[in-house]
């Protein structure tokens, strides 16, 4: 899912160092899509960014990382190039960014996950007259950053991304802290959950105990604590979940059996 953070100060190159920021700034840049799939056979894919603010232009920097949000873009070591890496977005305008795989080796038996970062900087605000209320007020300097997932998908992976959720194996653990759901993903694809719950029975109207959500990587495990503590769990309890597909849409509710 899309993540948006505020950076203090912005992680920008020296060419952006002269830009001032105001506490009145509002994030205006949006990325087309909450996730992006890069098939290995493609020479490139394109990403579209739009400035939804009808009045204020933005300066934008884009880069990829491997899951380290605090990493400076100048130290990002990924087998991709982005062009252009820095650009101005006028109000209501869009910019297409080319993402190109550099052919450096990546695993061929499973997807690889990267994160696209888009850092937006509003322009310098004109100084208010000395002694005015605006001049006397405090101002913060900040920038907004959007992060979305990029999945590099090798050619000829077994199965499909749509089949991966049906292959998940769920285990229920009991502890003094409450129930814990553990999911194993034997597929070659990442599976991202929008919703996970412990269903207290196979009936469609069975009580649902919400659990944490998250993403389970190919061949990996993920532990999801159940938020409620219950005294007894029926033997026919199931897991209820929704996942996010390649287009960023939520699946219909799924049910799966549990191992103990």
Beta strands, then each sheet from edge to edge (+ up, - down):
strand 1: 3-7
strand 2: 29-31
strand 3: 35-39
strand 4: 44-51
strand 5: 58-65
strand 6: 80-83
strand 7: 86-89
strand 8: 94-101
strand 9: 112-122
strand 10: 143-153
strand 11: 169-173
strand 12: 180-184
strand 13: 191-199
strand 14: 208-211
strand 15: 215-216
strand 16: 221-225
strand 17: 238-244
strand 18: 254-257
sheet 1: 1+ 10- 3-
sheet 2: 1+ 10- 9+ 5- 7+
sheet 3: 2+ 4- 8+ 6-
sheet 4: 11+ 12- 16+
sheet 5: 14+ 13- 15+
sheet 6: 14+ 13- 17+ 18-
end
